[in-house]
Amino acid sequence: MTKTRDLPRLIAEAKLGWTLSKTHCKECRAFHATRGFLRATGFRRGAENDRETLVDVVRAQTGETSTILIAGSADSGLFEVVAQATTEKKPSIMVVDKCETPLHQVEVFAESIGRKVETRVADLTETVPQGPFDFIFMHHLLPFIQNDRQVKLLSDLAKTLNPEGKIFLVNHVRPVHPKEKPQSEVENWSASVLKFMELNSIPVPEDKDFFFSLLMQAGQRHEYESSVTIVAPVEQVLQEAGLGIIRQWHTEAVRFAALHGGGGAPTKRSDYFLVERLAT
C-alpha cells in the first residue's frame, strides 16, 4: 500500500489520468485510465519500486545545469524522481512519450512543485529529440519496444548524447508468458484491485463495470507485454547500438503481498545499466 501521506496526491493524479485518457488515449486507454489507481493501491508501483536507487543514480550522474531526457513516461513518477534528485540543481528536463496523457500529468505535477519541464509527443522508435543530452533515463521501456527496433532506438538516442553523456536503463524482464493469462486469473486480480480500493477508500471512477473491464485489459496487457524478453541479451543490444556498459547490477525484493498472496522469497526485481557511447 502506498504511504498514507502520498495517497491524496496519487488519487488526484489517478482521477486526472482517467479524465485525460478519454481525450488523448487510443490503444493505451486501459493502461493510462487505470494506472493511477493501481499506483495509489500499490498494485503497480513503477518508479516507487526503485526510488532510492533511481534518485541516487540520477543525482550522481547529473550536474548543476545538465540536460536530461526522460524517454517514455507512464505517468509523473519518473519526472518526480528526477525532480527529487535535482532539487538543488537547475537542469533542463524534457519528457517524451507517444501519448499526451502522461505528459499532461507531468506538466501538472511540475507546476505543483514549481519546476520547469518541456514535454514532447513522439514515438521514439521513429524520431528522437535532437539533444544534445547529458543524461537519458529509460525506465522499463526497452521490453516494450519491438525486438527489431531496439538497437536502432538505442543507437539513435546514443547519437543525441554529449561526449560525456550517459544513458541509464532500468528493465524488468521476466519469463515470457507464451499465452495470455487465463481469464479467471485476470478476473481475480481485477477483483482484488477493486476490493483493495474499497478497503482503502480509493474512489472508483464513474461506472464500476466499465472500470473493471479496463482493469481486465490493463492486467492482461501488463502481464503479457511487460514480460516479453529481449531476444538478444541486453549487453548485445547495447553493443550493437554503439554503447558500452559502465556499470550493471540488479536488485531483489520480496514480492508485493497484495498481488502474490502473502509475499515469498526474494525475487529479482530490476536490472540496471549505466552506459555511455563508445568512441568511433
Secondary structure, DSSP 8 states (H G I E B T S, - for coil): ---GGGHHHHHHHHHHHHHHHHHH-STTHHHHHHHHHHHHHTSS-GGGGGHHHHHHHHHHH--TT-EEEEE--SSSHHHHHHHHHTTTS--EEEEEESSHHHHHHHHHHHHHTT---EEEE--TTT------EEEEEEES-GGGS-GGGHHHHHHHHHTTEEEEEEEEEEE------SS---HHHHHHHHHHHHHHHHHTT----S-HHHHHHHHHHHHHHHHHHTT---SS-HHHHHHHTTEEEEEEEEEEEE--HHHHTS--SEEEEEEEEEEEE---
